[in-house]
């Protein structure tokens, strides 16, 4: 009871004009307005920290990758597809591709030198039956990247493709078209782990000296390709039976704190809206409850705070921009 009374008293003091606060809500006084303005500025700086940290500390890039893996598996669950297992080998391939794009300043499945996505699979020794690639550029929030991929039919097809069983995601920071940005590479795969059938023993043929032949790699048959996504399977393979979705939820790769870090724009935007609601409530009480008692200075503080919050919200969304996918 005492705690509830204390909360009511605090709310009344800060929001509702009455005799106890001289009909001037504390939230709209000089000190309250200064604290709120400082909080708006602090939130804006906080929204910039993940972008700066990602470009300088690889650990933060792994946080975003883990969140994207969780988001992909959540979308697969909605499509009744089995969850994807995070593969360190595919992560290494994705990191090599992301760093190649960031270093050379291109954004495409095939590099300017003609290097295809499957080169990076072979570079890390990943033998696949099925493979796919999604790309993204210029983003701040992981959820926006996943939403952009899911809104594209081709990228969505890769994410919920039941032929894929593993996933690897990596990010890299570089310059594209004169602007520093973040590249995201999402690789899918189904490893080729079939046992080799025993060979029949036949009498050895007469010895003939021949030149050694280079080992041939299995050819990749494209099963889907556009300017925005690409997926292949080993040529001549039959389509595998779709794996049923498990009854239990897949293990999450990211904690709740990691999710907040990977979505700074959305988190800060919601915080701004909450602050605007508080200021709006205090200003409404000041203007409506005590309309006879004019306090123009404190009302002006409320209006200026709302304008400051609106400007910070607009700037936060503008700087975030929108992700480009491929």
N, C-alpha and C positions, 0 to 999 in steps of 0.2 A: 504493500500500500504506500509506504513512504517513498519507494522508488518511483511509482507511478505518479505520485503527487509532485515529485521533483521534476519529472519529465514535463508534466503539464505546466508547471511554473516556468520552466525554461522556455518552452514554446510560446507561452503567453508573453514573456518578457521580450523575446526576439521578433515576434511576428505581429502581435495584436496591440494596437495602441490603447493604453489605459492610464489611469492615474498613477499607478506604480512606476511606469517608465516615462512619465510626463507626456504621454500620448505620442511618443516617438519610439517606434520599434528599434531595438538595438541593432538589428540587422541592417537598418538603413541609416545608422549614425556613421560618423566619420571613421571610427575604428572598425565597425562591421563592414563598411564599404571597402576599406583598405584591405582587410583580410580576404574578402571575396575576390577583389581584383588581383591580389597576389596569388590566390589559389587558381584563378583562370590562367595567369601567366605560367604558374608551375605546371599545370596540366598540359599546356602547349609544349613546354620544354620536354616534359615526360614523353609526349608522343613522338618526339624526334629522337630520343635515346635509342630505341630499338633499331632504327635505320642506321645510326652511327655505329652502334655496337656490332651489328651484323657484318658491316664492311671491315671491321678491325679485329673481331674476335670470332674464330671459327665455331666456338662452342654455341654461340647464339644462332648461327646458321643451322646447326643440328637441331636446335629447339624448333625452328620453323619447319624443318623437314619432318620431325616427329609429329607435329600438329597436322601437317598435310597428309601424312599416312593415316592418322586417325580419321580425318575428314573423308578420305577416299573409302576407307572401310565402312564408315557410317552410310555413305551413299550406296555402297555395294549391298549392305544389309537391307536397305530399302528396296533394292532390286532383286532380293532373294539370291544374291551371289555370295559365295564363300569369301571370307576375308583374305586379304593378301598378307603374306609374311614379309617382314622387312629384311632385305638381303644386303649384307655389307658389301658383297661383290657388285651388285647393281648400284649401290650407293657410290662405290669407287668409280664405276663407269659414268654415272651421272655427273660426278664431280669433275671428271676429266672433260666431259662435253661442256659443262657450264663454264669451266675455266678457259676452254678453247674459245667459246663465244665471247666471253668477257675480255679476253686478251686481244682478240682480233676484231672485235666490234661488229659482229654480225649476229643476226637472229633468224635462224633457219634450220631446218632439219639436216640439210646438206651444206657443208662449209664451202666457202669460195674456192677452195682447192679441190672440191668434189668428194670430200670425205663424207660417207653416209653414216647414219646413226649406228649401223651395225658394226662399224669399225670399233666403236668404243666397247661393245660387248666382247669382241674378239680380243681387244687389248688387255682385258682383265681376265681372260680365259673363261668366259661364261658361254657355255654351249647351250643353245636354246632350241626348243621346238616351236615356241611362239614368242614374239617380242613386239613391243610397241613403245612409242615415245610421245609425250606431251611436253610442250614448252610454254613458258610464261615470262613476261617481262613487265617491269615498271609496276610494282605493287608495294603496298605497305602491310596489308592484312592478309593472313593466310586464307581466311574464309572468303575473301573477295576473289582470290585465285581459284579456289575450288568452285565457287559459284560461276565464275566465267567459264571454266572448263565444262561444268555440267550444263550450262546453257548452250554449249556448242555440240551439235549432234555427234561429230567425229570424236571429240575429246571425251564426251560422255560414253561413247561406245567403247573406248579404250578402258576407262575407269571401271565399268561394270562388265567387261568382257570375262566370261567364265573360263576361257582358255588360259588366262593368266593366273598364276599362283603366287608370284613374288613381286615386290616393288622396291625401288630405290630412288630416293629424291635427294637432290643437292642444289645448293644455290651458290652464286658467285657474284661479286660486284665488279662492274666495269663501266665502260663508256659506250653508249650507242647513240649515234646521230648527234654527237656533241653534248650529250647529257649523261651524267653519272646515274646508273640505274642498277637494278638487281635482276639477274637471270635465274630462272628456275628450270630445272630439267627433271622430268618425272619419267622413269623408265619402268616398263613392265616386262615380265618374262615368265616363261615356264621352262625350267631346265630340262635338258635331254639326259635323263638318267636311266634309260632303258638298258637292260643287260645285253651284252653281245652274244648272239646265238653261236653255239659251237660249230666249227666247220668240219665237214666230212674229210676224212683222210683219203687222199687219192695218191696213186703212185706218182713220184716226182717225174716231171718231164725232162727231156734231155737238157743238159746245161747249155744255156746260150748267153753269151755276154751281151748285156744291154746297158744303155745309159740310164742312170738313176732318174726316177720321176719325182717331181715335187708332190707332196701330199695335197690333195684337193680338199677344199672346204665345202661343206654342204651348201648348195645354192638356196637362197632365200626367195620364197615366192610371196609376192606382195598380195595381201588379201584385202587391204584397204589403204588408200592413200589420197590425200588432198593437200592443199597448201597449208592446212591447219593441223593435221595429225597424220600419223603413219603407223601401220601395223603389218607384220609379216609372219609367215610360218615357214618351216623348212619345206622345201619343194618335195612334193610327192607324199606328204603326210596326210593321214585322214584326220578329220575333225574329231577331237576328243569329246568324250561324254562330259557334260557340264558337271562340275562339282556341286553337291547340294550345300546350301547354307547351313552352318552349325546352329544348334539350338541355343548355345550360350553366346554371349557377346564377346567379340574379340578383345584381347588384352590391349588396353590403351598404352600408347607410346609416350604421350605427353600428359603432364599434370595440369590442374586447373590454372596454376600460376603461369605455366608455359603458354597456355592458350591465351591468357590475357596479354602476355608479352608479344605473342605472335599476331595480335589484333589490336595494335595501339590506337588506330584511327577510330574504330568502332567503340572501344572502351572509353576513350576520351570524349567522343561525341555524346555518349550516354551520360557521362559525368557533367558535361556542359548543359544538357537538357535538364538534369536534376537540379543544377544550380539555378537555371532559369526559372524552374518551377518554384523554388524557394523564394527567389527574389520577387517573382510575380505574385506569389501569395502574400508576402509582406507588403508589397506596394498596393495590392488590392485592398487589404485590410486598412491601410493608411488612408486611402482615398474614399472608401465606402463607409467604414465604421465611424470614422471621425471626419466626416465631410465638412462639418462646421468649423473645425479647428484646422486652419490652413498651415501646412508645413511644407512650403514649396521647395526649400533646400533639400529636405530629406526625400521628398518625392523625386527631385531631380537626380539624387544619388541612385535611386532605384531605376530610373529610366536610363541613366548612363551605364549602370551595371548590365542592364538587359542589352543595350547596344554593344557593350564590350563583349559579352558572351556570344551574341549573334555574330560579331565580326570574327571572334576566335573560332567559332564553329565553322564558319564559311572558309576561313583560311586553312583550318585543319583538313576539311574535305578537299579543298583545291590542291593543296600540296600533295595529298595522297594520290590524286588522279585516279585512273582506272587501269587495271592490268590488261596487257595485250597478250593473247594466247596464240599458240601455233602448234 
